[in-house]
Amino acid sequence: DSRFLMERDEGVSSSIRSVGYDVSEKTMEVEFSKGQVYQYFDVPESTYNSLMVAVSIGSAFDELVKRGGFSFEKVG
């Protein structure tokens, strides 16, 4: 589907199936375990990197992204 901007790393946590990041667009794409896909906009690369090295990606996602106030859109 052309709405999905990027390849995503898979199997990242029990609640998040995959995460991708487009450096030039500063857009992070997250596929949740139930199949929904969201894009988060104006996400700094440092936020994506912190998320991907976190011990618990689900907890880090809540802290860094959900509480980070990024605008988002459901794309799938």
N, C-alpha and C positions, 0 to 999 in steps of 0.2 A: 504494500500500500504506500503510495507516494506521501501520505501524511507523516509516515514514520521517517524521521530524518537520518537515522544513524543505526549502525550496528550496536548491539548492547551486550555487555558481559552478562552471562547467564548464571543462574544458580547461586545468587548472592546471599539470600536469606530465606527464612520460612515465609515472610510476608511480602518480600520483593523478589520477583522472578528474575528481572534483568534491569540493568541500568546502562544508559549510553550518554555520551556527551559530545556536543559539537563545539569545538573550541572557537571557531570563527563566529558562530552565532550566539555563543554563551548560553546554549540551550541544553538542558538535561532532560532525557526521556526515561521514564520509569514505568516498567511493567510490573503490576502487582500480581500476587499469586492467584488471584481470582480472575485474572485476564484483562483488567482495565489498564489502559495506557494513558499516562499524563505527560505533558511537556511543561517544564518549568523554565521561565525566561529570565535572562540577565543574571544567570548563576555564575559566580566567579569560578575559574578553574580550580582555585584552592579549595572551594567548598566541595566540588566533585572529588578531588583527590583525598580530602579528609574523609569523605563518605566511604570511598572505596578501600581505605586502609583501616577503617574502624573495626573493632572487635565485634560489635553488633551493628550491622548496617541498618537494621530496622530502627534501633534506638537513635543512631546517629542521624538517620533520615528525619525522624521526628524533631530532633533538636536543631539540626542545621538547615533543613529545608522547610518543613512545615511551619516551624516557629520563625523561620528566616524572613517570612513575608513575601516570598517571590510570587509573582503572578504566574498563573498556570492555566492550562486548558486540557480538557479530556479529549483525546484523539482516537481512542479505541476502547 
